[in-house]
Each structure stands twice: as C-alpha cells, then as structure tokens.
Amino acid sequence: MDLIALEEIRLAKARYLRSVDLKLWDELADTLTEDAVADYDAPVVGHPLHLDGRADIVGYLRRELGPEMITTHVVSHPEIEVDGDHATGTWCLDDTVIAMAYRLLIRGSAYYSDTYRRCSDGRWRIAATSHRRTYEYTVSLDDLPSLKFTANRWSDPAAGRSPIDPS
C-alpha cells in the first residue's frame, strides 16, 4: 500500500474543495489534469452537468460560483485505491450553497467518484470527478425571517452592508 500516494491524493481533493469554496481559480486549475472531465448531478439546475477539460471546469465554476454564491464542500469517508500512477477514489460529500442573488439555501449530499493521475511533475491531480446526489433540498431565505448573516467574506464592505442583508 502506497501511504504517501494516499495522503497526496487526499491533499489534492482537499485543495480542490478549498479552492472552489474560496474562489481560488488558479489553485483550482492546478488540482486538475488538463484533460480532466467533471460530471455533476445537479437537480437544482434541472439537468446534469458535463464539463470537458480543465478550462471548461474552472470556467464554469468561476462563472456560476462567483462572489454572490457562498459554498462549503466537506468530504469524508475516502476509499482510495492506487495502482501505480493512477488511482480511483470515492468520497461522501456534504455541501451547502447560499445563492444570495436568488435568496436561496441549497443543502445536499452526494458521493463523489474520482480518478487521479500522478503527473510528470510528481503531483497527483484529478483526472475525472463526478457525483450523484443522495439528497438535495432548497429553502428560501425569505422563509427564515429571523435569519441574519453576521459574516460574509464576499460582502460589499465599501457599501457598508452585506449583499444578503441590504438593510
């Protein structure tokens, strides 16, 4: 068992998720192979998403998960199998998306299925990622009258208010 490869793959997945949540698009790109593919089950969007290539994946996430979207992606229960310079992995995902422009909270869970490749620079990167939802639900922020955001990393401090709570 290659314990170093297992840890490097765990770190690659952690960097991928952190980069999405913190909108670090260049760092996100570095977690993916150039020919990476992504297939995301996306019930709230109304159809599955298929993205082909690193540029397509990063471009889509940059457009759709900009500062008006707050996200948290947490994975656990990794099952990783390494075979030389290739590996497969399964992860349980728990995620939250707050879509401020739509005043919508989206919560859900899914299972990721990933493939990884050790690249010529020695780093493990995601070559393919996909997930299928076990559940997803939405709640209008307007249905939560006592809800008040006390912190938002992407609020507009120049205007002196959060874009979520314009009062």
N, C-alpha and C positions, 0 to 999 in steps of 0.2 A: 504494500500500500504506500503510495507516494503522499505522505502527510504534508510536505511542502507544497505540492501542487494543489492539494485540497484547500489549504489555507489561502494560497494565491487566488484560487477561483472564488472562494468566499469573499475575499477583499475586492475582486473585480465586480461581483454582484453588488456589494455594499457601495462601491464608488458609483456604479450605475444609478442606484436608487437615490443616493445623496445628491448626485449631480442633477437628477430630474427635479427633486424637491427644492434644491437651492438655485435652480435655473443656471447651472454652470455648464453651458452648452459645449464649450471646447473640451472640458473634462469628460463630459458625457461621450463625445465623439471618440475620445481615447479609450473608452471601455469597450468599443465595438470594432469588429473587423470591418474592413472597407466593404466587403460583400455581405454584411450581416442582413438578416431578414427578421421582421417582427410581425407577429400575428396576435392582435389583442382582441379578445371578446369584449365588446363594448355595448351592452344593452342600452345604456342611457343615450348613446349616439344613434342607435337604431339599426346598426349593422356592424359586423366585424371589420376590423381594420387590418389591412395588409400593407406593410411598408417594406420596400425593397432597396437595400443599400444603406450604408451609414448616413449619407447625406439626406436621404429620404426620411429616415427615422428621426434624426436630430432636427431636421427642418420642420417636420410635423409637430414634434413635441415643443419646439420653440414657438411655433405659431399658436398652438392650442393651449399651452400651459404657461402663458406669459404671466406678468405680474398681477393680473386680475384673477388668477387661479392659485389658490393655496393648496398644496398637496403634501401628503405624508404617506409614504410607502414603507411598510415594515414587512420583512420576510423572516420566516423561521422554518424549522424542520428540514434543513437541507439534506438531500440524498444525492450524493455526487459520486460518479464512477469515472475514474481516469483510465484511459488507455493510450499510453504514450503521450503524444502531443494533442490529443483530442479528449474531450470529456463531455458527459451529459449530467444534467442536474435537474432536480425537482425541488421547488420551494413553495411553502404556503405563504400567500400574500394577504395582508390586511391593509386596506388603504382608505384614505379619506381625501375627498376633493371638496373644496369650498369654492364654488363658482360665484364670485362676487357680482359680476355683471348680471347674472341670472337669479341672484339671491337664492342659491340652491346649495344644499349639502348633499353630497353623494358619498355613501359608505358601501363597502363591499369586501368580499374576499374572493380569492381565486387560487388556482395552483399554476405556477409557472413551470414550463418545461423548456429547458435551455440546452444549447450545445455551446461548447467552448473550444477555443483553439489556442495553443501556445504559438505565438507569432515569432518571427525571425529575431526580434529584439529580446526574446525570452519571456515576454509578458503574456499572461492569459487574457484573452478578450472574448466577449460574447459574439458568437457567430450566428446564432439564431435564438430568439426568445419568443415565447407565446404564453398566453394564459387563457384559461376558461373559468368563468365565474362560478362559484358555488352559490353566491347570492349577491345582490346589489339592491340598494334602496335609495330613494331620494326624499328629502324633506325641504319644503320651502322655508327659508329663513324668516319669512313673514309670518309663518305659523308659530314662531317662537318669540312672543312679544317681550319676554324678559332677556332675550339674548343680547349681549353686548360684548363686542370684541375689545379687549383691553390691550391687545398687542397684535400687530400685523406687520411683518417685515417689509411688505411691499406697499404699505400705505403711503399717502402723499404728505410727508411732513411739511412741505412748503405751503400747502393749503391749510395746515394745522388740523387736519381731520383724516380719518380713515375713509377710504372709498367704500367700505362696508357700512359705516355708521356716519352718514353725511351730516348729522345734526351738530 
